[in-house]
Amino acid sequence: MTTATPARTTHLTARLDGLRAARAAAIQELVVSNGGDAADRATNVDANARLTLIEQRIASVEVELANSGRAKSHTGGVSVGDVVTVDLGDGPETYLFASVDQGGDGMDVISPASPLGQAITGAAVGATVTYRTKTHRNLSATIVAIS
């Protein structure tokens, strides 16, 4: 069983504060009136789209914070939220396995949606996986550690 580290919780809390500030700024950009010229309406559409994205990110971080205090059963394979050390051929490198929005604190991220992320999902320590890049190159990665 593993739980979120205090550093991870602090990072998530700071991220949530930043997103809430961004939400407040996006709300200020909304044009209250439906009138105005095309530029005013375009600004309003952009602000609403930005606000929707920020709201989704806030919800995601809130869920992660709510779940961070709970112990999670580790299946033995790589799962979202794990810190994973992989060897891509140049020696071990450590990454957060999560969405790009959840990254920070100087830690690089492997997104679950990326070709590498899809390949390592569920992989156990010691496993070597292969994946195909967008440029159609086949590469391999070895899982060195999961925490």
C-alpha positions as CSV (number, residue, x, y, z in Angstrom):
1,M,0.0,0.0,0.0
2,T,1.3,3.5,-0.8
3,T,0.0,6.9,0.0
4,A,0.8,10.4,-1.4
5,T,3.9,11.9,0.1
6,P,3.7,15.3,1.9
7,A,5.6,16.8,-0.9
8,R,3.1,15.6,-3.5
9,T,0.2,16.9,-1.4
10,T,1.9,20.2,-1.1
11,H,2.5,20.3,-4.8
12,L,-1.2,19.5,-5.5
13,T,-2.4,22.1,-3.1
14,A,-0.2,24.8,-4.7
15,R,-1.4,23.6,-8.1
16,L,-5.0,23.9,-7.0
17,D,-4.4,27.5,-5.6
18,G,-2.8,28.5,-8.9
19,L,-5.8,27.0,-10.9
20,R,-8.3,28.8,-8.7
21,A,-6.4,32.1,-9.3
22,A,-6.5,31.4,-13.1
23,R,-10.2,30.7,-12.8
24,A,-10.8,34.1,-11.1
25,A,-8.8,35.8,-13.9
26,A,-10.7,34.0,-16.6
27,I,-14.0,35.0,-15.0
28,Q,-12.9,38.7,-15.1
29,E,-12.3,38.4,-18.8
30,L,-15.8,37.3,-19.5
31,V,-17.9,40.0,-21.2
32,V,-21.1,40.4,-19.3
33,S,-23.2,41.8,-22.1
34,N,-24.3,39.8,-25.1
35,G,-23.9,42.9,-27.2
36,G,-20.8,44.3,-28.7
37,D,-19.0,43.7,-31.9
38,A,-17.6,40.4,-33.2
39,A,-14.3,41.0,-31.3
40,D,-16.2,41.2,-28.0
41,R,-18.1,38.0,-28.7
42,A,-14.9,36.2,-29.8
43,T,-13.2,37.3,-26.5
44,N,-16.2,35.9,-24.6
45,V,-16.0,32.6,-26.4
46,D,-12.3,32.3,-25.7
47,A,-12.7,33.2,-22.1
48,N,-15.5,30.6,-21.7
49,A,-13.5,27.9,-23.3
50,R,-10.5,28.7,-21.1
51,L,-12.8,28.8,-18.0
52,T,-14.1,25.3,-18.9
53,L,-10.6,23.9,-19.2
54,I,-9.6,25.4,-15.9
55,E,-12.7,24.0,-14.2
56,Q,-11.8,20.5,-15.5
57,R,-8.3,20.8,-14.2
58,I,-9.5,22.0,-10.8
59,A,-11.9,19.0,-10.6
60,S,-9.1,16.6,-11.5
61,V,-6.7,18.1,-8.9
62,E,-9.5,18.0,-6.2
63,V,-10.1,14.4,-6.9
64,E,-6.4,13.6,-6.7
65,L,-6.1,15.5,-3.4
66,A,-9.2,13.7,-2.0
67,N,-7.8,10.3,-2.9
68,S,-4.2,11.1,-1.9
69,G,-4.9,10.4,1.8
70,R,-6.2,7.0,1.0
71,A,-3.9,4.1,0.7
72,K,-4.0,2.6,-2.8
73,S,-3.4,-1.0,-3.6
74,H,-0.4,-1.2,-5.9
75,T,-1.0,-3.8,-8.6
76,G,2.8,-4.1,-9.1
77,G,2.5,-2.4,-12.5
78,V,2.8,1.2,-13.5
79,S,-0.3,3.2,-12.9
80,V,-1.3,6.9,-13.1
81,G,0.2,8.9,-10.2
82,D,3.2,6.7,-9.8
83,V,6.8,7.9,-9.9
84,V,8.5,5.6,-12.4
85,T,12.1,5.2,-13.2
86,V,12.7,4.0,-16.8
87,D,15.8,3.3,-18.8
88,L,15.3,4.6,-22.3
89,G,18.8,3.4,-23.4
90,D,20.9,6.2,-21.8
91,G,20.6,5.1,-18.2
92,P,17.7,5.4,-15.6
93,E,15.6,8.5,-15.6
94,T,12.7,9.3,-13.2
95,Y,9.3,10.6,-14.3
96,L,5.9,11.2,-12.9
97,F,3.4,9.1,-14.7
98,A,0.4,11.4,-15.0
99,S,-1.2,14.1,-17.1
100,V,1.0,17.0,-18.1
101,D,-1.2,19.3,-15.9
102,Q,-0.2,17.3,-12.8
103,G,3.5,17.7,-13.4
104,G,5.7,20.2,-11.7
105,D,8.3,20.5,-9.0
106,G,11.0,20.0,-11.7
107,M,9.8,16.4,-12.4
108,D,9.3,15.5,-16.0
109,V,6.1,13.7,-16.9
110,I,5.2,10.7,-19.0
111,S,1.6,11.1,-20.1
112,P,-0.6,7.9,-20.1
113,A,-1.9,9.0,-23.5
114,S,1.6,9.1,-25.1
115,P,3.0,6.1,-27.0
116,L,5.5,5.5,-24.1
117,G,2.8,5.9,-21.5
118,Q,0.5,3.5,-23.3
119,A,3.4,1.0,-23.4
120,I,4.3,1.2,-19.7
121,T,0.8,1.1,-18.3
122,G,0.6,-2.0,-16.1
123,A,4.2,-3.0,-16.8
124,A,6.1,-4.4,-13.8
125,V,9.6,-3.6,-12.6
126,G,12.1,-5.3,-14.8
127,A,9.8,-5.4,-17.8
128,T,11.0,-4.1,-21.2
129,V,8.3,-2.6,-23.4
130,T,8.5,-1.4,-27.0
131,Y,6.5,1.5,-28.4
132,R,6.2,3.3,-31.7
133,T,6.8,7.1,-31.9
134,K,4.8,9.5,-34.0
135,T,7.7,9.4,-36.5
136,H,7.2,5.6,-36.8
137,R,10.4,4.6,-34.9
138,N,10.2,1.6,-32.7
139,L,11.9,2.2,-29.3
140,S,12.2,0.3,-26.1
141,A,12.1,1.2,-22.4
142,T,12.9,-0.9,-19.3
143,I,11.0,-0.3,-16.0
144,V,13.7,0.1,-13.3
145,A,11.5,1.2,-10.3
146,I,8.0,2.2,-9.4
147,S,7.1,4.3,-6.3
